[in-house]
Amino acid sequence: MHIAPFDNKNQAIVDTNDSLVPLNYFNIVKLKRGEAFEYQVPGYETCIVPATGSIDVDVEGQAYAALGSRGADVWDGEPEGVYAPVGARVTLVCLTDTAEVFIAGAKFDKVLDPFEVRDADIDFVQYGSDDTKTHRKIKHILGQRYHDRVGRLLVSELYTVGQGGWSGFPSHKHDTDRLPLETRHDETYNFRFRPNHGSGLQMLQREDGKPGDAYHIVDGSTICIDNGYHPCAALPGYEMYYFTILGGLSQRSLVQYFQPTHAYQVETIPGIKDMVAKFK
């Protein structure tokens, strides 16, 4: 499903127990200098990631100062995040003229300890190639490095390298728990483009060999993936970014099932196996 950009007034874009992606939670909070925002999400662990600007974060009395250092946009520096346990009371206070903050969540039933992820802690992977039109970078905020400290939530930022090209290819899905072949992970994206009048395409093919759906994604688009194969692409001449939330049904590690029609292309894309291994 495609949710076009809108002023959400700091209210959840994907709320708890969503009918399409019940394992995910997503909010965008926009603040001005000195403004505060407080939230609790019962039944969901969350991760706070400033898209731009800097904020102080308090998680049940545990303080994390000056989170985020990006200025103009998500290309302007490295991400940072704070993990907040299930149902925790969290307060954000804006330190810069403005701040835009992503709040990602996944359904979970245990309370863990909060922690921060600074720019030096980001787990980075780059794969693909210009020749195969699949060149991209992934910056894992809650990735493999924090496997033992998080319940079911995976949070990453994905960037196309160069201008134009495909992401999420070979086409894959993760909508059914059937280990060792595949896991059920609901997925939510928020897209940005540079320049911001750029756009792209999100495909969603429910069954191999049958026509699927396609959505025109623009700067600020949110996409919710419940099932099906889902590659996406940016128009030539534009760079694409998307903030990625994955919530697992029974485990945190993601097991992708590559579409049989295209699975052989795993062998043609440099570094893709290293990329797959990082989603744990």
KETOR-475575 format. One record per residue: residue in three letters; residue number from 1; x, y, z of N, C-alpha, C, CB in turn. Coordinates in steps of 0.02 Angstrom, whole numbers, plus 50000, padded with zeros to 5 digits. Each point is the difference from the previous one (the first is absolute). Glycine has a CB too. Layout:
<rs>
R  resn  resi    nc1    nc2    nc3   cac1   cac2   cac3    cc1    cc2    cc3   cbc1   cbc2   cbc3
R   ALA   NUM      X      Y      Z      X      Y      Z      X      Y      Z      X      Y      Z
...
</rs>
This chain:
<rs>
R  resn  resi    nc1    nc2    nc3   cac1   cac2   cac3    cc1    cc2    cc3   cbc1   cbc2   cbc3
R   MET     1  50042  49940  50000  49958  50060  50000  50043  50062  50000  49910  49939  50061
R   HIS     2  50071  50111  49901  50034  50063  49996  49963  50053  50040  50045  49970  49887
R   ILE     3  49990  50064  50159  49972  50056  50037  50036  50063  49975  49972  49928  50103
R   ALA     4  49991  50115  49862  50029  50060  49973  50022  50047  50056  49929  49989  49897
R   PRO     5  50121  50054  50089  50022  50047  50052  49942  50044  50024  50115  50000  49950
R   PHE     6  49883  50011  50116  49949  50044  50029  50025  50025  50067  49906  49938  49941
R   ASP     7  50062  50114  50084  50018  50027  50066  49967  49956  50053  50010  50118  49954
R   ASN     8  50029  49838  50075  49972  49953  50049  49994  50030  50070  50049  49909  49932
R   LYS     9  49974  50154  50077  49992  50036  50063  50027  49960  50059  49899  50057  49953
R   ASN    10  50158  49909  50034  50035  49961  50051  49960  49940  50026  50059  50104  50031
R   GLN    11  49892  49875  49930  49962  49940  50016  50023  49942  49957  49900  50071  50034
R   ALA    12  50095  49869  49991  50026  49941  49966  49974  49994  49929  50009  49944  50110
R   ILE    13  50036  50044  49843  49981  49986  49931  49979  49927  49994  50080  50089  49958
R   VAL    14  49957  49867  50075  49981  49929  50006  49993  49987  50074  50060  49965  49892
R   ASP    15  49878  50029  50131  49987  49993  50072  50005  49927  50022  49926  50102  49995
R   THR    16  50068  49888  50070  50002  49932  50027  49943  49958  49972  50054  50044  50105
R   ASN    17  49961  49892  49886  49950  49952  49975  49968  50022  49934  49977  49969  50118
R   ASP    18  50064  50060  49839  49977  50020  49934  49972  49939  49963  50086  50093  49997
R   SER    19  49862  49917  49965  49967  49944  49966  50044  49968  49947  49892  50056  50021
R   LEU    20  50155  49982  49951  50043  49973  49947  50067  49975  50027  49946  50078  49920
R   VAL    21  50086  49962  50123  50066  49982  50027  49997  50004  50077  50059  50043  49894
R   PRO    22  49907  49911  50138  49990  50004  50073  50064  49995  50041  49889  49953  49981
R   LEU    23  50165  50022  49988  50063  49992  50037  50041  50064  50000  49999  49880  49970
R   ASN    24  49979  50172  49993  50038  50063  49993  49965  50058  50034  50046  49958  49893
R   TYR    25  49995  50092  50124  49975  50065  50023  50045  50052  49968  49956  49954  50111
R   PHE    26  50015  50103  49867  50040  50053  49969  49969  50068  50012  50039  49919  49913
R   ASN    27  50002  50127  50110  49979  50069  50009  50055  50046  49975  49927  49970  50100
R   ILE    28  50054  50089  49875  50046  50054  49985  49981  50058  50044  50017  49962  49879
R   VAL    29  50031  50062  50160  49989  50055  50047  50041  50060  49976  49978  49920  50097
R   LYS    30  49989  50137  49895  50034  50062  49979  49996  50050  50058  49972  49979  49877
R   LEU    31  50087  50047  50143  50004  50045  50057  50040  50062  49982  49992  49903  50078
R   LYS    32  49995  50151  49960  50040  50061  49996  50041  50006  50064  49914  50057  49925
R   ARG    33  50136  49987  50073  50046  50007  50056  49962  50008  50066  50084  50052  49923
R   GLY    34  49934  49906  50126  49970  50003  50066  49936  49961  50008  50051  50109  50009
R   GLU    35  49918  49870  49937  49938  49961  50005  50015  49929  50022  49948  50070  49911
R   ALA    36  50004  49901  50126  50007  49932  50025  49943  49957  49973  50058  50043  50104
R   PHE    37  49956  49893  49892  49950  49950  49979  50009  49939  50044  49998  50043  49880
R   GLU    38  49947  49932  50148  50002  49942  50044  49956  49945  49971  50022  50072  50101
R   TYR    39  50002  49865  49905  49959  49945  49975  50012  49937  50040  50002  50051  49885
R   GLN    40  49951  49904  50111  50004  49931  50023  49964  49957  49949  50007  50034  50123
R   VAL    41  50021  49907  49861  49967  49955  49953  49995  49931  50034  50045  50064  49898
R   PRO    42  49902  49923  50138  49992  49935  50033  50004  49942  49951  49930  50056  50087
R   GLY    43  50108  49894  49930  50005  49940  49959  50050  50004  49943  49884  49981  50029
R   TYR    44  50151  50077  49965  50048  50009  49945  50065  50029  50027  49906  50017  49918
R   GLU    45  50150  49953  50061  50066  50031  50010  50009  50052  49945  50049  49895  50055
R   THR    46  49989  50159  49958  50007  50053  49951  50073  50022  49993  49883  50038  50025
R   CYS    47  50131  49996  49921  50065  50029  49987  49990  50071  49974  50051  49886  49975
R   ILE    48  49984  50162  50057  49994  50071  49982  50060  50018  49956  49937  50027  50108
R   VAL    49  50050  49998  49832  50053  50018  49952  49986  50069  49971  50020  49877  49972
R   PRO    50  50019  50174  50045  49990  50065  49967  50017  49996  49926  50025  50058  50109
R   ALA    51  49927  49961  49849  50014  50007  49928  50044  50062  49989  49890  49942  49970
R   THR    52  50091  50112  50063  50040  50062  50001  49994  50031  50069  49982  50020  49875
R   GLY    53  50066  50022  50142  49998  50035  50063  50029  49958  50057  49901  50062  49959
R   SER    54  50098  49967  50101  50028  49968  50059  49950  50005  50057  50118  50028  49963
R   ILE    55  49878  49919  50077  49952  49997  50055  50033  49970  50062  49905  49990  49918
R   ASP    56  50070  50028  50141  50013  49963  50061  49945  49947  50007  50058  50100  50055
R   VAL    57  49962  49841  49968  49953  49945  50009  50002  49976  50072  50013  49966  49879
R   ASP    58  49930  50025  50152  49995  49971  50066  49955  49938  49997  50017  50114  50055
R   VAL    59  50011  49830  49967  49962  49937  50001  49994  49977  50072  50041  49968  49884
R   GLU    60  49901  50044  50146  49987  49981  50069  50055  50024  50048  49939  49900  49957
R   GLY    61  50084  50163  50032  50050  50030  50043  50072  49990  49977  49922  49982  50090
R   GLN    62  50089  49976  49860  50067  49991  49971  50008  50051  49944  50002  49876  50029
R   ALA    63  50049  50168  49978  50008  50056  49953  50052  49984  49946  49969  50079  50092
R   TYR    64  50014  49942  49847  50046  49994  49943  50001  50069  49967  49976  49875  49982
R   ALA    65  50081  50159  50024  50005  50070  49980  50020  50008  49927  50029  50029  50117
R   ALA    66  49942  50022  49851  50021  50022  49934  50003  49943  49949  50064  50092  50054
R   LEU    67  49880  49873  49939  49995  49946  49950  49986  50030  49932  49959  49920  50088
R   GLY    68  50082  50062  49863  49990  50024  49932  50043  50060  49983  49885  49957  50005
R   SER    69  50146  50042  49936  50043  50055  49980  49989  50021  49928  50084  49960  50082
R   ARG    70  49863  50015  49886  49989  50016  49929  49966  50067  49993  49993  49878  49973
R   GLY    71  50024  50157  49974  49972  50066  49989  49946  50001  49948  50108  50046  50032
R   ALA    72  49910  49965  49905  49951  50014  49947  49955  49941  49985  50081  50079  49953
R   ASP    73  49947  49860  50046  49960  49941  49980  50035  49937  50024  49955  50061  49900
R   VAL    74  50018  49881  50081  50026  49936  50023  50066  49981  49967  49883  49965  50021
R   TRP    75  50139  50073  49929  50066  49989  49970  50054  50040  50037  49944  49980  49889
R   ASP    76  50037  50061  50158  50045  50047  50033  50027  49971  50065  49937  50096  49948
R   GLY    77  50101  49849  50047  50029  49970  50059  49973  49931  50014  50016  50112  50046
R   GLU    78  50007  49858  50009  49983  49932  50018  49941  49998  50049  50120  49966  49980
R   PRO    79  49841  49980  50020  49944  49995  50046  50023  49983  50071  49927  49965  49905
R   GLU    80  50030  50050  50143  50008  49979  50069  49931  49978  50026  50099  50078  50018
R   GLY    81  49901  49882  50035  49936  49977  50026  50002  49984  50074  49976  49955  49888
R   VAL    82  49965  50039  50142  49992  49976  50069  49948  49946  49999  50033  50112  50049
R   TYR    83  49983  49831  49983  49953  49946  50007  49961  50010  50065  50075  49921  49935
R   ALA    84  49858  50075  50060  49956  50007  50058  49961  49936  50010  49992  50125  49982
R   PRO    85  50007  49848  50078  49965  49937  50013  49925  50006  49991  50091  49970  50079
R   VAL    86  49877  49971  49920  49927  49996  49992  49965  50043  50052  50012  49883  49954
R   GLY    87  49944  50161  50022  49958  50039  50044  50035  50055  50038  49932  49902  50009
R   ALA    88  50131  50112  49977  50038  50050  50038  49972  50070  49989  50102  49927  49992
R   ARG    89  49902  50115  50060  49983  50070  49993  50061  50037  49972  49915  49993  50096
R   VAL    90  50077  50037  49846  50056  50033  49965  49984  50073  49990  50031  49892  49943
R   THR    91  50018  50151  50070  49993  50072  49987  50055  50023  49954  49946  50017  50112
R   LEU    92  50034  50020  49836  50047  50030  49952  49997  50076  50008  49986  49903  49919
R   VAL    93  50072  50130  50081  50004  50073  50004  50045  50024  49943  49981  50000  50126
R   CYS    94  49994  50046  49834  50037  50025  49941  50053  50050  50021  49898  49982  49929
R   LEU    95  50163  50007  50047  50057  50043  50016  50018  50048  49944  50042  49910  50073
R   THR    96  49935  50077  49866  50017  50040  49942  49938  50039  49977  50089  49916  49966
R   ASP    97  49920  50126  49984  49943  50041  49977  49940  49956  49984  50080  50084  49953
R   THR    98  49933  49860  50014  49948  49951  49986  50030  49930  50005  49937  50081  49925
R   ALA    99  50020  49870  50083  50021  49930  49998  49942  49959  49972  50079  50015  50099
R   GLU   100  49938  49937  49860  49952  49950  49976  50024  49933  50025  49970  50069  49897
R   VAL   101  49987  49895  50139  50021  49940  50034  49957  49941  49979  50039  50069  50097
R   PHE   102  49994  49876  49883  49966  49938  49986  49995  49959  50065  50042  50000  49879
R   ILE   103  49899  49971  50133  49992  49953  50055  49976  49934  49970  49974  50093  50084
R   ALA   104  50069  49857  49920  49986  49934  49972  49982  49952  50057  50078  50021  49903
R   GLY   105  49876  49933  50084  49982  49953  50052  49983  49931  49973  49959  50095  50065
R   ALA   106  50049  49855  49980  49980  49932  49985  49966  49969  50060  50096  49989  49918
R   LYS   107  49854  49971  50069  49964  49966  50055  50046  49952  50035  49891  50011  49938
R   PHE   108  50107  49991  50130  50042  49955  50040  49968  49994  50068  50106  50034  49937
R   ASP   109  49912  49913  50100  49966  49987  50063  50046  49998  50061  49918  49937  49935
R   LYS   110  50144  50086  50057  50046  50003  50057  50030  50069  50004  50026  49877  49988
R   VAL   111  49994  50142  50072  50031  50066  50012  50075  49992  50007  49894  50042  50056
R   LEU   112  50144  49989  49900  50073  49998  50000  50027  50067  50025  50001  49916  49904
R   ASP   113  50064  50094  50090  50031  50061  50024  50010  50050  49943  50058  49935  50091
R   PRO   114  49933  50130  49922  50013  50050  49947  50075  50007  49987  49896  50061  50034
R   PHE   115  50121  49964  49907  50070  50015  49983  50001  50047  49941  50039  49888  50044
R   GLU   116  50019  50143  49945  50008  50047  49945  50044  49970  49946  49986  50096  50079
R   VAL   117  50005  49927  49860  50041  49981  49943  50025  50064  49968  49934  49892  49980
R   ARG   118  50131  50121  50029  50030  50060  49971  50028  49986  49931  50027  50041  50116
R   ASP   119  49993  50012  49849  50020  49992  49930  50058  49950  49992  49962  50117  49978
R   ALA   120  50083  49879  50072  50056  49954  49995  49979  49927  50009  50074  50091  50043
R   ASP   121  49864  49899  49981  49975  49932  50013  49959  49972  49943  49999  50029  50119
R   ILE   122  49989  50010  49828  49959  49977  49945  50033  49943  49963  49953  50116  49988
R   ASP   123  50008  49833  49996  50025  49942  49963  49986  50013  49926  49979  49920  50098
R   PHE   124  50075  50086  49864  49996  50024  49931  50013  49943  49951  50037  50114  50037
R   VAL   125  49924  49882  49909  50013  49952  49947  49984  50033  49933  49973  49903  50077
R   GLN   126  50067  50083  49873  49990  50025  49933  50004  49942  49952  50048  50114  50029
R   TYR   127  49905  49882  49924  49999  49944  49954  49971  50021  49933  49988  49920  50096
R   GLY   128  50012  50032  49858  49975  50015  49932  50053  50032  49958  49886  50012  50046
R   SER   129  50094  50013  49896  50047  50031  49954  49962  50046  49953  50077  49900  50007
R   ASP   130  49961  50147  49964  49970  50044  49950  49978  49961  49939  50072  50094  50041
R   ASP   131  49967  49855  49941  49984  49961  49940  49933  49964  50007  50122  49985  49980
R   THR   132  49863  49990  50081  49938  49964  50009  49943  50045  50023  50066  49899  50028
R   LYS   133  49948  50166  49977  49950  50050  50021  49971  49985  50069  49971  50018  49879
R   THR   134  50072  49953  50165  49977  49979  50066  50045  50027  50056  49953  49897  49949
R   HIS   135  50085  50155  50036  50051  50025  50047  49966  50038  50057  50085  50007  49907
R   ARG   136  49925  49971  50156  49971  50037  50055  50040  49990  50065  49888  49988  49945
R   LYS   137  50100  50057  50102  50029  49997  50067  49944  49988  50050  50096  50077  49966
R   ILE   138  49920  49884  50085  49954  49990  50056  50035  50019  50065  49939  49907  49937
R   LYS   139  50028  50134  50102  50025  50020  50065  49954  49970  50053  50051  50108  49954
R   HIS   140  49972  49838  50078  49960  49966  50050  50006  50036  50067  50015  49890  49940
R   ILE   141  49929  50134  50085  49998  50033  50065  49989  49947  50054  49956  50108  49949
R   LEU   142  49991  49853  50044  49990  49940  50041  50009  49940  49955  49920  50060  50081
R   GLY   143  50142  49920  49910  50016  49944  49956  50031  49943  50037  50015  50080  49907
R   GLN   144  50029  49885  50059  50031  49940  50027  50038  50012  50065  50009  49958  49884
R   ARG   145  50021  50101  50122  50041  50016  50058  49960  49998  50065  50071  50070  49927
R   TYR   146  49863  49944  50070  49959  50004  50060  49951  49942  50005  50012  50124  49997
R   HIS   147  50005  49820  49973  49955  49943  49997  49976  49977  50069  50058  49966  49895
R   ASP   148  49986  50036  50154  49983  49975  50067  49968  50053  50045  50093  49919  49988
R   ARG   149  49899  50142  49987  49975  50055  50043  49931  50025  49978  50118  50032  50022
R   VAL   150  49856  49940  49924  49936  50022  49971  49955  49939  49991  50056  50098  49941
R   GLY   151  49878  49913  50063  49953  49945  49993  49988  49978  49929  49947  50041  50102
R   ARG   152  50011  49997  49861  49982  49981  49932  50011  50055  49949  49916  49924  50049
R   LEU   153  50112  50132  49972  50004  50060  49958  50066  50005  49963  49924  50057  50079
R   LEU   154  50071  49953  49855  50058  50015  49957  49988  50069  49969  50022  49876  49975
R   VAL   155  50029  50169  50030  49993  50068  49974  50062  50016  49959  49928  50036  50098
R   SER   156  50062  49986  49840  50055  50016  49955  49983  50060  49957  50034  49880  49999
R   GLU   157  50017  50150  49972  49992  50051  49948  50033  49974  49937  49998  50095  50085
R   LEU   158  49967  49909  49858  50025  49975  49937  50006  50057  49950  49948  49888  50023
R   TYR   159  50107  50113  49941  50014  50052  49951  50018  49969  49933  50039  50077  50092
R   THR   160  49931  49947  49855  50025  49982  49934  50066  50037  49989  49882  49980  49955
R   VAL   161  50165  49987  50012  50064  50031  49986  49999  50023  49927  50061  49927  50085
R   GLY   162  49955  50136  49904  49993  50028  49934  49929  50025  49991  50089  49924  49955
R   GLN   163  49891  50086  49984  49934  50029  49986  49959  49952  49958  50049  50117  50007
R   GLY   164  49898  49858  50023  49959  49950  49967  50022  49930  50021  49981  50078  49903
R   GLY   165  49979  49873  50079  50019  49931  50014  49950  49966  50046  50118  50031  49985
R   TRP   166  49893  49904  50025  49954  49956  50036  50025  49985  50070  49964  49951  49891
R   SER   167  49988  50036  50153  50015  49978  50068  49953  49943  50017  50039  50116  50034
R   GLY   168  49983  49840  50011  49958  49943  50018  49995  49948  49944  49936  50076  50073
R   PHE   169  50116  49920  49887  50001  49951  49945  50061  49955  50008  49940  50081  49922
R   PRO   170  50056  49855  50064  49944  49963  49974  49938  50003  50046  50082  49925  49943
R   SER   171  49861  50077  50025  49937  50006  50037  49995  49945  50053  49945  50050  49898
R   HIS   172  50031  49970  50160  49996  49954  50056  49937  50014  50041  50126  49991  50004
R   LYS   173  49857  49964  50040  49945  50010  50046  50018  49971  50068  49916  49997  49905
R   HIS   174  50044  50022  50146  50009  49974  50068  49934  50007  50036  50125  50030  50003
R   ASP   175  49826  49931  49974  49932  50008  50026  49973  49936  50033  49981  50084  49911
R   THR   176  50061  49864  50093  49977  49936  50027  50054  49970  50044  49927  49982  49899
R   ASP   177  50054  49996  50161  50048  49964  50042  50004  49927  49976  49976  50076  50099
R   ARG   178  50079  49907  49869  50012  49931  49978  50075  49987  49997  49892  50000  49933
R   LEU   179  50138  50005  50125  50072  49989  50005  50018  49930  49976  50006  50080  50096
R   PRO   180  50051  49912  49871  50053  50050  49992  49994  50042  49937  50072  49924  50062
R   LEU   181  49872  50072  49901  49994  50034  49936  49984  50074  50006  49965  49892  49952
R   GLU   182  49995  50126  50099  49972  50067  50002  49973  50016  50069  49971  49991  49878
R   THR   183  50030  50074  50140  49967  50022  50062  49947  50053  49984  50106  49976  50065
R   ARG   184  49846  50030  49981  49949  50053  49994  50028  50064  50032  49905  49914  50001
R   HIS   185  50105  50136  49958  50019  50066  50024  49958  50052  49963  50119  49962  50025
R   ASP   186  49839  50075  50013  49967  50058  49970  50052  50054  49988  49891  49972  50059
R   GLU   187  50098  50070  49890  50050  50050  49981  49967  50066  49983  50076  49909  49959
R   THR   188  49953  50145  50065  49977  50068  49986  50059  50042  49977  49907  49989  50085
R   TYR   189  50082  50050  49861  50051  50045  49973  49976  50072  50002  50042  49907  49925
R   ASN   190  50006  50140  50081  49986  50070  49985  50054  50025  49953  49943  50019  50113
R   PHE   191  50036  50008  49830  50047  50017  49946  50017  50075  49999  49953  49905  49934
R   ARG   192  50108  50109  50045  50022  50068  49985  50040  49999  49934  50003  50030  50125
R   PHE   193  49996  50026  49840  50036  50006  49936  50043  50062  50000  49908  49938  49941
R   ARG   194  50148  50059  50022  50043  50057  49990  50015  50008  49927  50051  49985  50114
R   PRO   195  49931  50073  49855  49958  50054  50027  49931  49974  50020  50062  50082  49927
R   ASN   196  49903  49957  50116  49940  49973  50030  49939  49999  49954  50044  50040  50107
R   HIS   197  49964  49986  49830  49945  49992  49952  50008  49935  49961  49990  50125  49991
R   GLY   198  50059  49834  50026  50008  49935  49970  49946  49952  50022  50122  50019  49993
R   SER   199  49876  49922  49976  49950  49950  50019  50024  49932  49976  49907  50085  49994
R   GLY   200  50052  49864  50020  50019  49933  49982  49939  49955  49997  50111  50017  50052
R   LEU   201  49902  49918  49951  49949  49949  49991  50009  49945  50052  49992  50026  49876
R   GLN   202  49955  49957  50158  49999  49942  50045  49957  49945  49969  50017  50074  50102
R   MET   203  50014  49870  49882  49962  49943  49973  49977  49955  50057  50066  50005  49892
R   LEU   204  49879  49959  50097  49976  49951  50048  49966  49944  49960  49986  50088  50093
R   GLN   205  50049  49856  49902  49975  49943  49962  49981  49945  50049  50072  50030  49899
R   ARG   206  49863  49955  50105  49976  49953  50050  50020  49928  49984  49904  50077  50020
R   GLU   207  50097  49905  49916  50016  49932  49981  50049  50000  49942  49888  49961  50039
R   ASP   208  50160  49993  49964  50048  49993  49946  49962  49980  49936  50091  49967  50081
R   GLY   209  49925  50069  49865  49969  49983  49935  49936  50036  49986  50053  49893  50010
R   LYS   210  49922  50147  50038  49938  50037  49989  50012  50075  50008  49933  49901  50041
R   PRO   211  50032  50141  49920  50010  50072  50006  49983  50024  50071  49974  50013  49878
R   GLY   212  50063  50038  50144  49989  50027  50066  49978  50073  49997  50084  49921  50045
R   ASP   213  49930  50115  50009  49982  50070  50006  50063  50043  49998  49898  49970  50065
R   ALA   214  50092  50095  49923  50055  50048  50001  49975  50066  50028  50055  49944  49901
R   TYR   215  49988  50088  50139  49982  50063  50032  50051  50053  49982  49944  49938  50095
R   HIS   216  50031  50121  49889  50044  50057  49986  50021  50030  50067  49943  50023  49888
R   ILE   217  50121  49972  50130  50024  50025  50064  50035  50067  49989  50014  49883  50043
R   VAL   218  49973  50164  50002  50029  50067  49997  50034  50015  50067  49911  50038  49918
R   ASP   219  50119  50021  50087  50034  50020  50061  49950  50001  50058  50084  50068  49934
R   GLY   220  49927  49889  50116  49955  49996  50057  49950  49943  49997  50013  50120  50009
R   SER   221  49986  49842  49937  49954  49943  49995  50016  49947  50053  49988  50022  49877
R   THR   222  49959  49948  50149  50007  49942  50044  49970  49939  49966  49996  50074  50104
R   ILE   223  50040  49870  49898  49976  49938  49971  49997  49947  50054  50050  50030  49887
R   CYS   224  49894  49933  50116  49992  49945  50046  49997  49935  49960  49938  50073  50084
R   ILE   225  50106  49880  49933  50005  49936  49964  49976  49945  50046  50096  50042  49929
R   ASP   226  49846  49927  50054  49976  49944  50039  50019  49933  49969  49906  50071  50039
R   ASN   227  50091  49925  49895  50022  49938  49967  50016  50014  49927  49930  49931  50079
R   GLY   228  50108  50025  49891  50018  50005  49930  50071  50022  49989  49883  50027  49977
R   TYR   229  50139  49967  49961  50068  50019  49978  50000  50075  49987  50022  49885  49950
R   HIS   230  50030  50151  50074  49994  50073  50002  50064  50038  49984  49912  49982  50083
R   PRO   231  50114  50014  49856  50055  50044  49981  49976  50071  49987  50060  49902  49950
R   CYS   232  49986  50146  50052  49982  50070  49985  50056  50032  49960  49930  50008  50106
R   ALA   233  50055  50048  49862  50047  50033  49956  49993  50075  50003  49999  49900  49925
R   ALA   234  50057  50135  50064  50000  50073  49994  50006  50020  49927  50051  50011  50115
R   LEU   235  49917  50045  49867  50007  50026  49932  50073  50019  49986  49881  50041  50004
R   PRO   236  50140  49954  49934  50068  50024  49983  50008  50074  50018  50005  49916  49907
R   GLY   237  50053  50101  50119  50014  50069  50018  49984  50018  50072  49978  50026  49883
R   TYR   238  49997  49926  50156  49981  50014  50070  50028  49947  50046  49895  50057  49961
R   GLU   239  50125  49965  50098  50021  49954  50052  49940  49984  50045  50119  50046  49997
R   MET   240  49879  49892  50028  49944  49978  50041  50025  49974  50067  49934  49972  49896
R   TYR   241  50028  50044  50156  50013  49977  50068  49935  49971  50027  50091  50086  50020
R   TYR   242  49915  49861  50020  49940  49980  50037  50018  49973  50069  49942  49976  49893
R   PHE   243  50020  50049  50156  50003  49979  50069  49960  49935  50005  50014  50120  50044
R   THR   244  50016  49828  49985  49971  49933  49997  49987  49973  50070  50059  49981  49892
R   ILE   245  49880  49996  50119  49979  49969  50063  49979  49929  49985  49964  50112  50050
R   LEU   246  50066  49840  49984  49980  49930  49995  49982  49975  50069  50075  49983  49900
R   GLY   247  49868  49983  50105  49979  49969  50063  49984  49927  49988  49955  50109  50042
R   GLY   248  50079  49846  49993  49991  49929  49990  49944  49972  50043  50119  49992  49972
R   LEU   249  49849  49955  50003  49946  49968  50036  50027  49955  50055  49930  50004  49898
R   SER   250  50122  49956  50087  50024  49950  50047  50074  50005  50016  49911  49927  49959
R   GLN   251  50126  50112  50001  50071  50010  50013  50022  50065  49970  50020  49876  50003
R   ARG   252  50039  50148  50018  50024  50063  49975  50036  49992  49933  50011  50040  50117
R   SER   253  50029  49907  49875  50037  49991  49939  49954  49992  49940  50092  49947  50066
R   LEU   254  49923  50090  49882  49961  49998  49938  50026  49946  49954  49975  50123  50011
R   VAL   255  49981  49835  49964  50017  49951  49948  49959  50017  49938  50028  49909  50086
R   GLN   256  50005  50117  49864  49966  50019  49938  49993  49940  49953  50046  50117  50012
R   TYR   257  49897  49881  49954  49989  49948  49950  50001  50034  49932  49932  49928  50079
R   PHE   258  50119  50056  49880  50007  50032  49935  49952  49969  49950  50120  50024  50026
R   GLN   259  49850  50021  49934  49951  49979  49950  50031  49949  49953  49942  50112  50008
R   PRO   260  50028  49829  49983  50031  49948  49959  50019  50023  49930  49934  49919  50064
R   THR   261  50025  50123  49906  50014  50024  49932  50067  50036  49996  49878  50010  49980
R   HIS   262  50140  50026  50073  50059  50043  49998  50056  49979  50048  49924  50092  49967
R   ALA   263  50066  49854  50070  50047  49982  50053  50071  49989  49975  49905  49949  50060
R   TYR   264  50103  50028  49878  50067  49986  49974  50042  50063  49997  49953  49907  49933
R   GLN   265  50015  50153  50067  50038  50062  49994  50036  50018  50065  49918  50039  49915
R   VAL   266  50068  49924  50139  50040  50009  50061  50074  49991  49983  49904  49958  50072
R   GLU   267  50110  49997  49882  50070  49985  49982  50031  50054  49956  49973  49880  50009
R   THR   268  49987  50166  49965  50027  50052  49954  50011  50067  50034  49942  49942  49908
R   ILE   269  50035  50065  50155  50003  50065  50034  50053  49998  50055  49878  50020  49975
R   PRO   270  50176  50018  50018  50054  49997  50048  49978  50020  50070  50079  50026  49908
R   GLY   271  49942  49933  50141  49990  50018  50070  49931  49986  50028  50084  50084  49982
R   ILE   272  49870  49888  49979  49931  49994  50024  49995  49949  50057  49959  50030  49886
R   LYS   273  50084  49919  50114  49996  49951  50053  50023  50030  50067  50019  49910  49916
R   ASP   274  50029  50136  50082  50019  50035  50061  49943  50045  50025  50121  49998  49962
R   MET   275  49843  50032  49992  49942  50041  50018  49947  49959  50036  50023  50075  49902
R   VAL   276  49962  49867  50071  49949  49956  50030  50020  49980  50071  49970  49957  49885
R   ALA   277  50094  50030  50125  50024  49978  50065  49995  50053  50054  50077  49925  49941
R   LYS   278  49918  50138  50039  49998  50055  50049  49930  50010  50031  50092  50055  49936
R   PHE   279  49856  49916  50034  49932  50010  50026  49985  49948  50054  49963  50048  49889
R   LYS   280  50073  49958  50167  49993  49953  50056  49995  50038  50064  50065  49913  49939
</rs>
